[in-house]
Amino acid sequence: MALALAPRIAIIWLNYNSMGNWDLAKRSLLSINECSVAETEIYVVDNASTDGSYERLVELVSQRRLKGARLIRSDVNVGYAGGNNAGYKHIGSSIKYMVLMNNDFIAVRGALDQLISFLEDDPKIGAIHGKIVSLDAKRTDYGSRINEVLEDTAVRRNLNATDVTYTPGCFSAYKLEAIRKVANNGFLFMPALFSYGDDDFLGLKLWEAGYKCISVDIMTGYHKGLGSFAGKMAFQHYLSNRAWLALLAASNSRYRIFELLTSGRLAIIGLMRAIMNRDPKELIFGVRAWIDGLRLGAQIVKERGRINIYAAPILRTSRMQAVFARFSQESTRLILRRHRKNMPSVVGSI
């Protein structure tokens, strides 16, 4: 059923150097036509791509394959945070809902309309997402909750609607009334976050402001993930670990002081990665994640105040879990990635 007022929805679709997966990026963008019957404003944001994908986007938009699309290009790559900020600043006051969508996510028919109906029905919902299936159909994402040391724990089963700490930036809908209350200086995300930690931070701030983030058992689409970091895994690890330490340092977690005193573990994790991946950049990025994470945490506190994680649904953490925080999670991921490296890749048809 069409929503009564139009346009009420703004969709920010973010692209960066997608020529290596252009068929997927094109399907992602065109899937916007199917995910909602409501009139939408579509902001196609290109993050200074240099591989020819921007020119492909110009062609698609000029052909009017997407009704209501506007193309925006950054002069430099400003990451996930900056790219979405570029789209956000163009959203007018008449828009009620905002959707963030990555270029490796394919939405299914009617997905957005179903999410928006939940936002319409409950004024306390600030952010929402549905069931997301990996492109190879091997993994289903129902969202995440963080624990007291700010590690993600996946929600394995969705009983509709489930409170989550934050909604994933690959495809989530937000109530702009709520977003405008937590945005800072007109920025949706802190530019310094660049990538990683941005959707976590936004979710935590929404809970602080009295809004809920929820996951609903509605199939919304298929997601590949990590497309922007192909061949740059050391840099991806740096951003991920830097964001973890920064948000932890800026939080009011009861384990914050202990974790800060032992935060040098990020350099040790970088050494482990350097040895197992035979890539010395991993050690360099591990050390940088440690130093830059502490600096970024101090910046967050200065600009936005300390984060009250206990306003959100989080999982209690034992002392033993706190001692091994990040070590256990990163070690498991490292072993699994090494194991999968030699396994054949199969991409399912959708």
DRENDO-132260 format. One line per field, with one value per residue (C-alpha): residue in one letter; x, y, z. Coordinates in nm, 3 decimals. Layout:
! residues N
r <- (A / ...)
xx <- (X / ...)
yy <- (Y / ...)
zz <- (Z / ...)
END
This chain:
! residues 350
r <- (M / A / L / A / L / A / P / R / I / A / I / I / W / L / N / Y / N / S / M / G / N / W / D / L / A / K / R / S / L / L / S / I / N / E / C / S / V / A / E / T / E / I / Y / V / V / D / N / A / S / T / D / G / S / Y / E / R / L / V / E / L / V / S / Q / R / R / L / K / G / A / R / L / I / R / S / D / V / N / V / G / Y / A / G / G / N / N / A / G / Y / K / H / I / G / S / S / I / K / Y / M / V / L / M / N / N / D / F / I / A / V / R / G / A / L / D / Q / L / I / S / F / L / E / D / D / P / K / I / G / A / I / H / G / K / I / V / S / L / D / A / K / R / T / D / Y / G / S / R / I / N / E / V / L / E / D / T / A / V / R / R / N / L / N / A / T / D / V / T / Y / T / P / G / C / F / S / A / Y / K / L / E / A / I / R / K / V / A / N / N / G / F / L / F / M / P / A / L / F / S / Y / G / D / D / D / F / L / G / L / K / L / W / E / A / G / Y / K / C / I / S / V / D / I / M / T / G / Y / H / K / G / L / G / S / F / A / G / K / M / A / F / Q / H / Y / L / S / N / R / A / W / L / A / L / L / A / A / S / N / S / R / Y / R / I / F / E / L / L / T / S / G / R / L / A / I / I / G / L / M / R / A / I / M / N / R / D / P / K / E / L / I / F / G / V / R / A / W / I / D / G / L / R / L / G / A / Q / I / V / K / E / R / G / R / I / N / I / Y / A / A / P / I / L / R / T / S / R / M / Q / A / V / F / A / R / F / S / Q / E / S / T / R / L / I / L / R / R / H / R / K / N / M / P / S / V / V / G / S / I)
xx <- (0.000 / 0.139 / 0.225 / -0.003 / 0.243 / 0.510 / 0.798 / 0.847 / 1.141 / 1.500 / 1.738 / 2.115 / 2.292 / 2.669 / 2.925 / 3.302 / 3.506 / 3.249 / 3.359 / 3.497 / 3.139 / 2.950 / 2.672 / 2.600 / 2.617 / 2.381 / 2.134 / 2.159 / 2.075 / 1.790 / 1.642 / 1.538 / 1.262 / 1.113 / 1.158 / 0.893 / 0.584 / 0.615 / 0.768 / 1.126 / 1.419 / 1.727 / 2.072 / 2.331 / 2.657 / 2.990 / 3.295 / 3.546 / 3.562 / 3.851 / 3.770 / 3.499 / 3.201 / 3.112 / 3.076 / 2.846 / 2.634 / 2.612 / 2.481 / 2.222 / 2.092 / 2.083 / 1.876 / 1.622 / 1.630 / 1.570 / 1.284 / 1.376 / 1.752 / 2.014 / 2.386 / 2.634 / 3.010 / 3.271 / 3.603 / 3.791 / 3.705 / 3.555 / 3.454 / 3.119 / 3.067 / 3.156 / 2.976 / 2.649 / 2.700 / 2.717 / 2.375 / 2.224 / 2.291 / 2.067 / 1.760 / 1.485 / 1.268 / 0.961 / 1.119 / 1.005 / 1.219 / 1.574 / 1.721 / 2.091 / 2.186 / 2.521 / 2.609 / 2.647 / 2.294 / 2.003 / 1.663 / 1.361 / 1.021 / 0.823 / 1.092 / 1.110 / 0.734 / 0.712 / 0.990 / 0.833 / 0.499 / 0.667 / 0.814 / 0.471 / 0.305 / 0.548 / 0.681 / 0.957 / 1.127 / 1.419 / 1.586 / 1.478 / 1.611 / 1.489 / 1.634 / 1.942 / 2.075 / 2.431 / 2.471 / 2.576 / 2.271 / 2.493 / 2.435 / 2.131 / 2.167 / 1.903 / 2.110 / 2.351 / 2.374 / 2.697 / 2.833 / 2.997 / 3.331 / 3.162 / 3.201 / 2.921 / 2.709 / 2.481 / 2.108 / 2.058 / 1.681 / 1.431 / 1.097 / 0.967 / 1.034 / 1.367 / 1.557 / 1.909 / 2.189 / 2.211 / 2.089 / 2.338 / 2.428 / 2.400 / 2.018 / 1.830 / 1.548 / 1.550 / 1.299 / 1.446 / 1.287 / 1.506 / 1.815 / 1.797 / 1.799 / 2.125 / 2.305 / 2.590 / 2.662 / 2.454 / 2.654 / 2.478 / 2.805 / 3.126 / 3.353 / 3.654 / 3.500 / 3.543 / 3.424 / 3.335 / 3.180 / 2.953 / 2.630 / 2.713 / 2.760 / 2.438 / 2.238 / 2.379 / 2.299 / 1.940 / 1.894 / 2.039 / 1.782 / 1.495 / 1.441 / 1.455 / 1.650 / 1.472 / 1.507 / 1.196 / 1.147 / 1.089 / 1.307 / 1.469 / 1.744 / 2.085 / 2.422 / 2.775 / 2.979 / 3.340 / 3.324 / 3.506 / 3.799 / 3.892 / 4.270 / 4.285 / 4.218 / 4.497 / 4.334 / 3.993 / 4.132 / 4.282 / 3.951 / 3.757 / 3.995 / 4.040 / 3.662 / 3.626 / 3.884 / 3.755 / 3.394 / 3.505 / 3.728 / 3.436 / 3.185 / 3.083 / 3.149 / 3.242 / 3.537 / 3.658 / 3.964 / 4.083 / 4.040 / 4.227 / 4.517 / 4.542 / 4.459 / 4.810 / 4.662 / 4.571 / 4.941 / 4.975 / 4.674 / 4.842 / 5.156 / 4.947 / 4.788 / 5.124 / 5.263 / 4.960 / 4.884 / 5.252 / 5.177 / 5.392 / 5.133 / 4.910 / 5.154 / 5.184 / 4.806 / 4.771 / 4.993 / 4.816 / 4.475 / 4.593 / 4.726 / 4.459 / 4.178 / 4.276 / 4.299 / 3.963 / 3.799 / 3.917 / 3.784 / 3.441 / 3.416 / 3.520 / 3.272 / 2.979 / 3.023 / 3.060 / 2.844 / 2.594 / 2.594 / 2.360 / 2.072 / 2.079 / 2.009 / 2.353 / 2.477 / 2.644 / 3.010 / 3.198 / 3.543 / 3.692 / 3.529 / 3.668 / 4.020 / 4.009 / 3.808 / 3.906 / 4.169 / 3.915 / 3.700 / 3.990 / 4.169 / 3.855 / 3.804 / 4.167 / 4.155 / 3.824 / 3.948 / 4.264 / 4.048 / 3.812 / 4.093 / 4.149 / 3.781 / 3.598 / 3.371 / 3.014 / 2.777 / 2.413 / 2.157 / 1.889)
yy <- (0.000 / 0.342 / 0.582 / 0.883 / 1.171 / 1.200 / 1.236 / 1.112 / 0.877 / 0.962 / 0.681 / 0.731 / 0.475 / 0.478 / 0.373 / 0.341 / 0.175 / -0.093 / -0.186 / -0.519 / -0.603 / -0.375 / -0.623 / -0.647 / -0.270 / -0.212 / -0.470 / -0.308 / 0.038 / -0.077 / -0.286 / 0.044 / 0.057 / -0.262 / -0.220 / 0.050 / 0.178 / 0.514 / 0.812 / 0.851 / 1.084 / 0.882 / 1.025 / 0.828 / 0.921 / 0.835 / 0.846 / 0.975 / 0.647 / 0.618 / 0.287 / 0.400 / 0.313 / 0.681 / 0.716 / 0.413 / 0.576 / 0.897 / 0.689 / 0.509 / 0.827 / 1.018 / 0.737 / 0.794 / 0.429 / 0.551 / 0.790 / 1.077 / 1.002 / 1.267 / 1.201 / 1.345 / 1.301 / 1.360 / 1.515 / 1.258 / 0.923 / 1.021 / 0.669 / 0.533 / 0.811 / 1.099 / 0.954 / 0.921 / 1.267 / 1.402 / 1.257 / 1.346 / 1.718 / 1.731 / 1.579 / 1.838 / 1.910 / 1.754 / 1.407 / 1.185 / 0.873 / 0.803 / 0.480 / 0.392 / 0.138 / -0.002 / -0.083 / -0.454 / -0.493 / -0.608 / -0.521 / -0.744 / -0.627 / -0.436 / -0.459 / -0.089 / -0.039 / -0.305 / -0.144 / 0.200 / 0.065 / -0.026 / 0.324 / 0.471 / 0.261 / 0.321 / 0.673 / 0.531 / 0.334 / 0.538 / 0.275 / -0.056 / -0.333 / -0.671 / -1.010 / -0.991 / -1.299 / -1.326 / -1.334 / -1.701 / -1.777 / -1.930 / -1.671 / -1.487 / -1.163 / -1.072 / -0.792 / -0.751 / -0.659 / -0.544 / -0.657 / -0.445 / -0.449 / -0.339 / -0.664 / -0.766 / -1.069 / -1.181 / -1.220 / -1.573 / -1.575 / -1.298 / -1.318 / -0.988 / -0.725 / -0.768 / -0.484 / -0.453 / -0.218 / -0.073 / -0.143 / -0.230 / 0.042 / -0.185 / -0.146 / 0.023 / 0.274 / 0.564 / 0.817 / 1.154 / 1.319 / 1.092 / 1.133 / 1.511 / 1.495 / 1.300 / 1.442 / 1.678 / 1.998 / 1.869 / 1.546 / 1.211 / 1.041 / 1.175 / 1.222 / 1.099 / 0.752 / 0.712 / 0.349 / 0.106 / 0.206 / 0.458 / 0.257 / 0.132 / 0.490 / 0.607 / 0.325 / 0.396 / 0.765 / 0.684 / 0.469 / 0.753 / 0.989 / 0.757 / 0.583 / 0.211 / 0.024 / -0.295 / -0.593 / -0.745 / -1.085 / -0.947 / -1.051 / -0.731 / -0.848 / -0.997 / -0.858 / -0.940 / -0.740 / -0.606 / -0.513 / -0.185 / -0.363 / -0.610 / -0.648 / -0.412 / -0.644 / -0.499 / -0.157 / -0.307 / -0.467 / -0.132 / 0.052 / -0.217 / -0.233 / 0.143 / 0.192 / -0.075 / 0.091 / 0.444 / 0.364 / 0.168 / 0.457 / 0.697 / 0.474 / 0.442 / 0.067 / -0.061 / -0.237 / 0.074 / 0.149 / -0.212 / -0.235 / 0.092 / -0.025 / -0.345 / -0.191 / -0.271 / -0.610 / -0.455 / -0.441 / -0.808 / -0.897 / -0.711 / -0.921 / -1.241 / -1.132 / -1.034 / -1.381 / -1.582 / -1.368 / -1.309 / -0.939 / -0.694 / -0.420 / -0.603 / -0.524 / -0.160 / -0.124 / -0.304 / -0.048 / 0.237 / 0.103 / 0.110 / 0.467 / 0.615 / 0.440 / 0.611 / 0.947 / 0.904 / 0.800 / 1.123 / 1.320 / 1.154 / 1.246 / 1.604 / 1.650 / 1.430 / 1.346 / 1.004 / 0.727 / 0.568 / 0.210 / 0.104 / 0.297 / 0.033 / -0.341 / -0.488 / -0.823 / -0.847 / -0.944 / -1.161 / -1.068 / -1.353 / -1.227 / -0.881 / -1.020 / -1.190 / -0.919 / -0.877 / -1.153 / -1.436 / -1.270 / -1.169 / -1.504 / -1.694 / -1.474 / -1.513 / -1.892 / -1.909 / -1.681 / -1.887 / -2.200 / -2.052 / -1.915 / -2.252 / -2.336 / -2.279 / -1.975 / -2.038 / -1.750 / -1.848 / -1.715 / -1.491)
zz <- (0.000 / -0.094 / 0.183 / 0.193 / 0.172 / -0.095 / -0.101 / 0.254 / 0.212 / 0.123 / 0.028 / 0.042 / -0.177 / -0.137 / -0.398 / -0.408 / -0.686 / -0.766 / -1.121 / -0.994 / -0.891 / -1.127 / -1.204 / -0.831 / -0.782 / -1.075 / -0.944 / -0.602 / -0.733 / -0.957 / -0.674 / -0.515 / -0.778 / -0.636 / -0.260 / -0.220 / -0.398 / -0.222 / -0.397 / -0.284 / -0.315 / -0.404 / -0.337 / -0.530 / -0.359 / -0.519 / -0.293 / -0.552 / -0.744 / -0.987 / -1.157 / -1.400 / -1.179 / -1.136 / -1.512 / -1.515 / -1.245 / -1.450 / -1.738 / -1.527 / -1.365 / -1.696 / -1.848 / -1.569 / -1.471 / -1.115 / -1.058 / -0.826 / -0.832 / -0.775 / -0.821 / -0.570 / -0.591 / -0.322 / -0.425 / -0.216 / -0.057 / 0.278 / 0.377 / 0.483 / 0.737 / 0.506 / 0.205 / 0.394 / 0.544 / 0.188 / 0.112 / 0.449 / 0.417 / 0.107 / 0.275 / 0.307 / 0.610 / 0.447 / 0.447 / 0.734 / 0.686 / 0.573 / 0.441 / 0.420 / 0.154 / 0.040 / -0.318 / -0.240 / -0.101 / -0.317 / -0.174 / -0.231 / -0.348 / -0.086 / 0.183 / 0.255 / 0.275 / 0.545 / 0.749 / 0.720 / 0.844 / 1.175 / 1.203 / 1.138 / 1.406 / 1.693 / 1.762 / 1.985 / 1.706 / 1.576 / 1.356 / 1.206 / 0.985 / 0.869 / 0.792 / 0.571 / 0.392 / 0.262 / -0.114 / -0.102 / 0.117 / 0.388 / 0.659 / 0.792 / 0.985 / 1.243 / 1.392 / 1.681 / 2.043 / 2.200 / 2.533 / 2.802 / 2.624 / 2.299 / 2.109 / 1.875 / 1.953 / 1.671 / 1.729 / 1.598 / 1.592 / 1.542 / 1.718 / 1.577 / 1.694 / 1.872 / 2.036 / 1.894 / 1.993 / 1.644 / 1.293 / 1.014 / 0.769 / 0.466 / 0.471 / 0.753 / 0.784 / 1.029 / 1.160 / 1.068 / 1.372 / 1.585 / 1.368 / 1.385 / 1.764 / 1.776 / 1.471 / 1.554 / 1.358 / 1.069 / 1.043 / 1.044 / 1.143 / 1.294 / 0.990 / 1.190 / 1.218 / 0.837 / 0.833 / 1.113 / 1.442 / 1.273 / 1.281 / 1.634 / 1.752 / 1.588 / 1.746 / 2.092 / 2.057 / 1.954 / 2.265 / 2.477 / 2.326 / 2.421 / 2.087 / 2.010 / 1.744 / 1.640 / 1.410 / 1.253 / 1.092 / 0.744 / 0.452 / 0.320 / 0.087 / 0.012 / 0.114 / 0.000 / 0.252 / 0.257 / -0.112 / -0.055 / 0.113 / -0.158 / -0.138 / 0.162 / 0.454 / 0.670 / 0.638 / 0.716 / 1.032 / 1.130 / 1.093 / 1.277 / 1.575 / 1.588 / 1.606 / 1.877 / 2.100 / 2.031 / 2.123 / 2.428 / 2.542 / 2.495 / 2.677 / 3.039 / 3.045 / 3.391 / 3.221 / 3.038 / 3.256 / 3.252 / 2.874 / 2.820 / 3.037 / 2.831 / 2.493 / 2.368 / 2.280 / 1.942 / 1.856 / 1.958 / 1.741 / 1.455 / 1.509 / 1.502 / 1.175 / 1.028 / 1.099 / 0.987 / 0.682 / 0.600 / 0.568 / 0.772 / 0.715 / 0.964 / 1.246 / 1.139 / 1.124 / 1.458 / 1.628 / 1.451 / 1.558 / 1.920 / 1.908 / 1.682 / 1.870 / 2.194 / 2.019 / 1.846 / 2.173 / 2.337 / 2.039 / 2.067 / 2.436 / 2.361 / 2.075 / 2.177 / 2.544 / 2.701 / 2.553 / 2.791 / 2.664 / 2.943 / 2.783 / 2.507 / 2.524 / 2.590 / 2.712 / 3.052 / 3.038 / 3.287 / 3.413 / 3.212 / 2.894 / 2.967 / 3.009 / 2.669 / 2.493 / 2.130 / 2.158 / 2.143 / 1.877 / 1.652 / 1.693 / 1.593 / 1.288 / 1.186 / 1.206 / 1.017 / 0.739 / 0.699 / 0.681 / 0.423 / 0.209 / 0.044 / 0.010 / -0.322 / -0.336 / -0.442 / -0.509 / -0.506 / -0.751 / -0.607)
END
